[in-house]
Amino acid sequence: MPTNGERAERGREVLAMYAMRFGDPHDPRSNLVDVLTDLMHLAAREAELGLEFDSSLKMAQFHFEAEAEECLDT
């Protein structure tokens, strides 16, 4: 199971790859917004994939909170 530091590093890598290809390497905040927006467009346009952005975002928040609490417990 990855640590929260490893999870954060994976997120950093995703944003770095996005910035290099589509975004601004000097504006991580805008890149985060753009990644999320692009994923929303994908979920809306490709219904056959079964992606439900809002429910996925809520589940991600739930996972984040549980993982953050794990960190406090150790």
RANORJO-V202583 format. One record per residue. N is the residue number from 1. RES is the residue in one small letter. SS is DSSP state (H for helix, E for strand, L for the rest). PHI is phi as a letter, one per 30 degrees, with the letter a starting at -180 (999 if undefined). Layout:
n->N res->RES ss->SS phi->PHI
n->N res->RES ss->SS phi->PHI
This chain:
n->1 res->m ss->L phi->999
n->2 res->p ss->L phi->d
n->3 res->t ss->L phi->d
n->4 res->n ss->H phi->d
n->5 res->g ss->H phi->d
n->6 res->e ss->H phi->d
n->7 res->r ss->H phi->d
n->8 res->a ss->H phi->d
n->9 res->e ss->H phi->d
n->10 res->r ss->H phi->d
n->11 res->g ss->H phi->d
n->12 res->r ss->H phi->d
n->13 res->e ss->H phi->d
n->14 res->v ss->H phi->d
n->15 res->l ss->H phi->d
n->16 res->a ss->H phi->d
n->17 res->m ss->H phi->d
n->18 res->y ss->H phi->d
n->19 res->a ss->H phi->d
n->20 res->m ss->H phi->d
n->21 res->r ss->H phi->c
n->22 res->f ss->L phi->b
n->23 res->g ss->L phi->c
n->24 res->d ss->L phi->c
n->25 res->p ss->L phi->d
n->26 res->h ss->L phi->c
n->27 res->d ss->L phi->b
n->28 res->p ss->H phi->d
n->29 res->r ss->H phi->d
n->30 res->s ss->H phi->d
n->31 res->n ss->H phi->d
n->32 res->l ss->H phi->d
n->33 res->v ss->H phi->e
n->34 res->d ss->H phi->d
n->35 res->v ss->H phi->d
n->36 res->l ss->H phi->d
n->37 res->t ss->H phi->d
n->38 res->d ss->H phi->d
n->39 res->l ss->H phi->d
n->40 res->m ss->H phi->d
n->41 res->h ss->H phi->d
n->42 res->l ss->H phi->e
n->43 res->a ss->H phi->d
n->44 res->a ss->H phi->d
n->45 res->r ss->H phi->d
n->46 res->e ss->L phi->c
n->47 res->a ss->H phi->e
n->48 res->e ss->H phi->d
n->49 res->l ss->H phi->d
n->50 res->g ss->L phi->i
n->51 res->l ss->L phi->d
n->52 res->e ss->L phi->c
n->53 res->f ss->H phi->e
n->54 res->d ss->H phi->d
n->55 res->s ss->H phi->d
n->56 res->s ss->H phi->d
n->57 res->l ss->H phi->d
n->58 res->k ss->H phi->d
n->59 res->m ss->H phi->d
n->60 res->a ss->H phi->d
n->61 res->q ss->H phi->d
n->62 res->f ss->H phi->d
n->63 res->h ss->H phi->d
n->64 res->f ss->H phi->e
n->65 res->e ss->H phi->d
n->66 res->a ss->H phi->d
n->67 res->e ss->H phi->d
n->68 res->a ss->H phi->d
n->69 res->e ss->H phi->d
n->70 res->e ss->H phi->e
n->71 res->c ss->H phi->d
n->72 res->l ss->H phi->d
n->73 res->d ss->H phi->d
n->74 res->t ss->L phi->c
